[in-house]
Amino acid sequence: MNFIKTAIEGVFIIEPSIYPDSRGYFFESYNEKIFTDNGIPNRFVQDNQSKSCYGVIRGLHCQLREYSQAKLVRVLSGKVLDVAVDIRKGSPTFGKHVAVELSDENQKQLFIPRNFLHGFSVLSEEAVFAYKVDNFYCKESEFGIAYNDPDIGVDWKIPDDKIITSQKDRSANRLKDILDK
């Protein structure tokens, strides 16, 4: 496995070692020892999966305070643009984001530490998205920033007239609102 540091401290792109043969391929998507040896000691407690069609944007979401979650995300089928936004108070990269294309072809994963917003847009006809979290979900702790907040400026690679998102995501907070949380 190759662990690639990004421009934001703590966010890693992970490229697995893939072993193809005449039957298909094999790779380890997660190995606790290898992750710990590479600076990711998080213990994951829950796996989640979603299926979405082209144009869907899910995010930007997080859990606050003691319910914050680190995530290890990947795509089982299709292609997405995955985005992590730093909301760590006092961080020199507060409000900055990392965006990486994840697909069933490149098999890349993204590790997102606690205290980051997370979201993705679906770039293929359909995508199945899977992720591990290191803390259990708490509805009362969920928080979101609008996917189109100009203070973050994510290019989701979807034309405006093709975007599909929830009412909750369309009416979410702005980045400046997180300073009050």
C-alpha positions in Angstrom: 0.0 0.0 0.0 1.1 3.5 -0.8 0.1 6.3 1.6 0.2 9.7 -0.1 0.1 12.8 2.1 -2.1 15.6 0.8 -1.8 19.4 1.1 -3.8 19.1 4.4 -2.2 17.5 7.4 -3.8 14.2 8.3 -5.6 13.6 5.0 -4.1 10.7 3.0 -4.8 9.1 -0.4 -4.2 5.4 -0.1 -3.3 3.3 -3.2 -3.5 -0.4 -2.5 -1.2 -2.9 -4.0 -3.3 -4.8 -6.5 -2.5 -8.3 -7.6 -4.1 -9.1 -10.9 -4.2 -12.5 -12.5 -6.3 -14.4 -15.1 -9.2 -14.6 -12.6 -9.4 -10.9 -11.8 -7.5 -9.2 -9.0 -6.9 -9.2 -5.2 -6.0 -6.4 -2.8 -6.1 -5.6 0.8 -8.3 -2.5 1.3 -7.6 -2.3 5.0 -5.0 -3.7 7.3 -4.9 -2.2 10.8 -1.1 -2.8 11.3 -0.2 -1.2 8.0 -2.4 1.8 8.6 -1.0 2.3 12.1 2.5 2.0 10.8 1.7 4.8 8.4 0.3 7.2 10.9 -3.4 6.2 10.9 -4.1 4.4 14.3 -7.9 4.8 14.2 -10.0 1.8 15.1 -13.1 1.6 12.9 -16.4 0.6 14.4 -18.9 0.8 11.6 -19.1 0.3 7.8 -21.5 2.3 5.7 -22.5 2.1 2.0 -24.6 4.2 -0.4 -25.7 4.0 -4.0 -26.3 7.1 -6.1 -26.8 8.1 -9.7 -25.0 10.7 -11.8 -25.2 14.2 -10.6 -25.9 13.4 -6.9 -23.9 15.4 -4.4 -23.9 14.2 -0.8 -22.4 16.6 1.6 -20.8 18.4 3.1 -21.4 16.6 6.4 -19.8 15.8 9.7 -20.4 14.9 13.3 -19.4 17.5 15.9 -17.6 17.4 19.2 -17.2 14.0 20.9 -19.1 12.3 18.1 -16.7 13.4 15.4 -15.7 10.7 13.0 -12.6 9.8 11.0 -13.5 8.1 7.7 -11.8 5.7 5.3 -13.7 6.0 2.0 -13.7 4.2 -1.3 -15.8 3.4 -4.4 -16.9 -0.2 -5.0 -18.4 0.6 -8.5 -18.5 3.8 -10.6 -16.6 7.1 -10.1 -16.9 10.0 -7.6 -15.2 13.2 -6.7 -14.5 12.9 -3.0 -14.0 16.1 -0.9 -12.7 16.7 2.6 -12.8 20.1 4.2 -10.7 21.1 7.2 -12.9 22.6 10.0 -10.3 22.1 12.8 -10.4 25.4 14.7 -7.0 27.1 14.7 -5.8 24.9 11.8 -3.6 26.8 9.2 -5.7 25.0 6.5 -9.1 25.8 8.1 -11.7 26.0 5.3 -9.4 24.5 2.7 -10.3 21.3 0.9 -8.8 18.2 -0.7 -10.6 16.7 -3.7 -9.7 13.4 -5.3 -11.3 11.1 -7.8 -12.1 7.7 -6.5 -13.3 4.9 -8.7 -13.6 1.2 -9.1 -10.8 1.5 -11.7 -8.2 3.3 -9.7 -9.2 1.7 -6.4 -7.8 4.7 -4.4 -9.1 5.4 -0.9 -9.2 8.6 1.1 -8.5 8.8 4.8 -10.3 11.8 6.4 -9.4 12.6 10.0 -11.9 13.7 12.7 -13.2 17.3 12.5 -13.4 17.4 8.7 -16.5 17.9 6.5 -17.0 15.2 3.9 -18.9 15.0 0.7 -18.8 13.5 -2.8 -20.4 14.0 -6.2 -21.2 11.1 -8.6 -19.4 11.4 -11.9 -20.4 8.0 -13.4 -23.9 6.8 -14.3 -24.1 5.2 -10.9 -21.7 4.7 -8.0 -21.6 2.5 -4.9 -19.7 4.2 -2.2 -18.4 2.5 1.0 -16.7 3.9 4.1 -15.5 3.0 7.5 -15.9 5.3 10.5 -14.2 5.3 13.9 -17.1 6.6 16.0 -20.8 5.8 16.0 -23.4 8.1 14.4 -25.3 10.5 16.6 -28.2 12.4 15.0 -28.1 15.2 17.5 -24.4 15.8 16.6 -24.8 16.0 12.8 -23.8 19.2 11.1 -23.6 20.3 7.4 -22.2 23.1 5.2 -23.9 23.8 1.9 -22.1 22.0 -0.9 -22.0 25.2 -2.9 -20.7 27.5 -0.1 -18.5 30.1 -2.0 -16.1 30.3 1.0 -15.1 26.7 0.3 -15.4 26.8 -3.5 -15.5 23.2 -4.4 -15.8 22.4 -8.1 -17.9 19.3 -8.0 -17.4 18.6 -11.8 -21.2 18.5 -12.3 -23.1 21.1 -14.3 -25.5 23.2 -12.1 -28.5 21.9 -14.1 -27.6 18.3 -13.4 -27.0 18.5 -9.6 -29.2 16.3 -7.5 -29.1 16.9 -3.8 -31.3 16.8 -0.7 -33.2 19.7 0.7 -31.1 19.4 3.8 -27.9 19.8 1.9 -29.3 22.7 -0.1 -30.3 24.7 3.0 -27.2 23.8 5.1 -25.1 26.2 7.0 -22.2 28.3 5.7 -18.6 27.8 6.7 -18.7 30.9 8.8 -21.4 29.3 10.9 -19.1 26.6 12.1 -17.2 29.0 14.2 -20.3 29.2 16.4 -20.4 25.4 17.0 
